[in-house]
Amino acid sequence: MRTTARTLLGLAAATALLAVTPALASPASAATLAAGTAAASTTAMTTASHDYDDSWGPYYSKYFGHSRAMAARGQVWTDHSDRVHVEGRLYDRYSPSWLCGYVQVKFENSDGDESAYWAKKCGSSGYRSFHFASDDVDSAQVRVCYWNQNEGRTKMCGRWNYVYEADGDDE
C-alpha cells in the first residue's frame, strides 16, 4: 500500500512538473505521459482495493508492560458456497509465562446471530495458525487479546476490527 501511494505521488508530481514547464516536453509527449499516469493510477487503485478486500492486519492487543500479542496479516475469502473463511497467524512475544496471545473471530448474520471462535498461543517461539469458517455471514470481525492463564480469562484486548462485510443489495 505504501509503495502504491508513493508511486501515485511520484506520478502526480511528474505530471505537475510537465504542466508547469511545458518547454521541457512537447505537447504530444505530455499527453502520452498524462495518459500513462491516469492508467497507472487506475491500476494502482484497483490493486490497492483488491489487496484490502482479502488481506487484514496486523492487529494488536493492548500493551501489557512492554509487550503485546499480535495477529499477523491474515486472509479472508468466500468459497463457491458463499462460506466465509478467516485465517491468520497469532504471535505472542516477550510476555510473562502466565499470559498467552489470544485471537477471537466473530461472525454475524443479518438476524444479528453471532458465532465466535478463538485460538491461543503461549510462548514467544513461532506462531499459531488459525482458520475459521462460517455460513450465512454478513460480517466477520477479529480482535487480539492476552489470555490470563492464572485467571482463565481475556485481558488487555484490542478493538474489534471488521475483516469482512457482505455487500448490501438494499441501496
C-alpha positions as CSV (number, residue, x, y, z in Angstrom):
1,M,0.0,0.0,0.0
2,R,2.8,2.4,0.9
3,T,4.5,1.7,-2.5
4,T,1.3,2.4,-4.3
5,A,0.9,5.7,-2.5
6,R,4.5,6.6,-3.3
7,T,4.0,5.7,-6.9
8,L,0.8,7.8,-7.2
9,L,2.5,10.8,-5.6
10,G,5.5,10.5,-7.9
11,L,3.3,10.3,-11.0
12,A,1.3,13.3,-9.8
13,A,4.5,15.3,-9.2
14,A,5.8,14.4,-12.7
15,T,2.5,15.4,-14.3
16,A,2.5,18.7,-12.3
17,L,6.1,19.4,-13.4
18,L,5.2,18.9,-17.0
19,A,2.2,21.2,-16.7
20,V,4.3,24.0,-15.1
21,T,7.2,23.7,-17.5
22,P,5.8,23.0,-21.0
23,A,9.1,23.9,-22.7
24,L,10.7,20.8,-21.3
25,A,8.3,18.5,-23.2
26,S,6.4,18.5,-26.3
27,P,2.5,18.5,-26.1
28,A,2.5,15.0,-27.6
29,S,4.8,13.6,-25.0
30,A,3.0,15.4,-22.2
31,A,-0.3,13.9,-23.4
32,T,1.3,10.5,-23.5
33,L,2.7,10.9,-20.0
34,A,-0.7,12.1,-18.7
35,A,-2.5,9.1,-20.3
36,G,0.1,6.8,-18.8
37,T,-0.3,8.5,-15.4
38,A,-4.0,8.0,-15.5
39,A,-3.7,4.3,-16.4
40,A,-1.1,3.7,-13.8
41,S,-3.2,5.4,-11.0
42,T,-6.3,3.4,-12.1
43,T,-4.3,0.1,-12.0
44,A,-2.7,1.1,-8.6
45,M,-6.1,1.9,-7.1
46,T,-7.6,-1.3,-8.4
47,T,-4.7,-3.3,-7.0
48,A,-4.8,-1.5,-3.6
49,S,-8.6,-2.1,-3.2
50,H,-8.2,-5.8,-4.1
51,D,-5.4,-6.2,-1.5
52,Y,-7.6,-4.6,1.1
53,D,-10.5,-6.9,0.3
54,D,-8.7,-10.2,1.0
55,S,-5.9,-9.2,3.5
56,W,-6.2,-8.0,7.0
57,G,-3.9,-6.9,9.9
58,P,-1.7,-6.8,11.6
59,Y,-3.9,-6.2,14.6
60,Y,-2.6,-6.0,18.2
61,S,-3.7,-6.4,21.8
62,K,-3.3,-3.6,24.2
63,Y,0.2,-3.3,25.8
64,F,1.0,-5.2,28.9
65,G,4.2,-3.8,30.3
66,H,6.5,-3.6,27.2
67,S,4.9,-6.4,25.2
68,R,1.7,-7.2,23.2
69,A,0.2,-10.1,21.4
70,M,-0.1,-9.8,17.6
71,A,-2.2,-11.4,14.9
72,A,-0.1,-11.2,11.8
73,R,-1.6,-10.4,8.4
74,G,-4.3,-12.8,7.6
75,Q,-6.7,-13.6,4.7
76,V,-10.4,-13.5,4.3
77,W,-12.3,-15.0,1.4
78,T,-15.6,-16.7,0.4
79,D,-15.7,-20.0,-1.3
80,H,-18.1,-21.3,-4.0
81,S,-20.8,-22.0,-1.5
82,D,-20.6,-18.4,0.0
83,R,-18.9,-19.7,3.1
84,V,-16.7,-17.0,4.7
85,H,-13.2,-18.1,5.7
86,V,-10.9,-16.1,8.1
87,E,-7.3,-17.3,8.6
88,G,-4.2,-15.9,10.0
89,R,-1.2,-16.3,12.4
90,L,-1.1,-15.4,16.1
91,Y,2.2,-14.4,17.8
92,D,3.0,-14.0,21.4
93,R,6.2,-12.2,22.0
94,Y,8.0,-11.1,25.2
95,S,5.1,-11.7,27.6
96,P,5.2,-13.3,31.0
97,S,4.6,-17.1,31.0
98,W,1.2,-16.7,32.6
99,L,-0.1,-14.6,29.6
100,C,-0.7,-16.0,26.2
101,G,-1.7,-14.4,22.9
102,Y,-5.4,-14.9,22.1
103,V,-7.3,-14.1,18.9
104,Q,-11.1,-14.0,18.7
105,V,-13.0,-14.2,15.4
106,K,-16.7,-13.3,15.4
107,F,-19.1,-14.0,12.5
108,E,-22.5,-12.3,12.4
109,N,-25.5,-12.8,10.1
110,S,-28.3,-10.4,9.1
111,D,-30.5,-11.5,12.1
112,G,-27.8,-10.5,14.5
113,D,-26.9,-14.0,15.4
114,E,-23.2,-14.4,16.3
115,S,-20.8,-17.3,16.3
116,A,-17.3,-16.8,17.8
117,Y,-14.1,-18.8,17.6
118,W,-10.7,-18.4,19.2
119,A,-7.1,-19.5,19.1
120,K,-4.4,-19.2,21.8
121,K,-0.6,-19.1,21.5
122,C,1.6,-19.3,24.6
123,G,5.3,-18.7,24.5
124,S,7.5,-16.4,22.3
125,S,8.7,-19.0,19.8
126,G,7.0,-19.2,16.5
127,Y,3.3,-18.6,15.8
128,R,-0.1,-20.4,15.8
129,S,-2.0,-20.6,12.6
130,F,-5.8,-20.4,12.7
131,H,-8.6,-20.9,10.2
132,F,-12.3,-20.5,10.9
133,A,-15.2,-20.5,8.5
134,S,-19.0,-19.9,8.8
135,D,-22.1,-20.0,6.5
136,D,-24.7,-17.2,6.1
137,V,-22.3,-14.4,7.2
138,D,-22.9,-10.7,6.8
139,S,-19.7,-9.6,8.7
140,A,-16.6,-11.0,10.3
141,Q,-14.5,-9.3,13.0
142,V,-11.1,-10.0,14.6
143,R,-9.8,-8.9,17.9
144,V,-6.5,-9.8,19.7
145,C,-6.1,-10.1,23.5
146,Y,-4.0,-11.7,26.1
147,W,-5.3,-14.8,27.8
148,N,-4.5,-14.8,31.6
149,Q,-3.6,-18.4,32.4
150,N,-4.0,-17.7,36.2
151,E,-7.5,-16.3,36.0
152,G,-8.7,-18.1,32.9
153,R,-10.0,-15.0,31.1
154,T,-9.1,-12.5,28.5
155,K,-7.1,-9.4,29.4
156,M,-5.9,-6.3,27.6
157,C,-8.0,-6.8,24.4
158,G,-7.5,-4.6,21.4
159,R,-10.5,-3.3,19.5
160,W,-12.8,-5.3,17.2
161,N,-11.7,-4.9,13.5
162,Y,-14.0,-5.7,10.6
163,V,-12.3,-8.0,8.1
164,Y,-15.3,-8.9,6.1
165,E,-18.7,-7.2,5.3
166,A,-21.2,-8.5,2.8
167,D,-22.2,-6.1,0.0
168,G,-25.6,-4.6,0.7
169,D,-28.2,-5.0,-2.0
170,D,-30.6,-2.6,-0.3
171,E,-29.3,0.6,-2.0
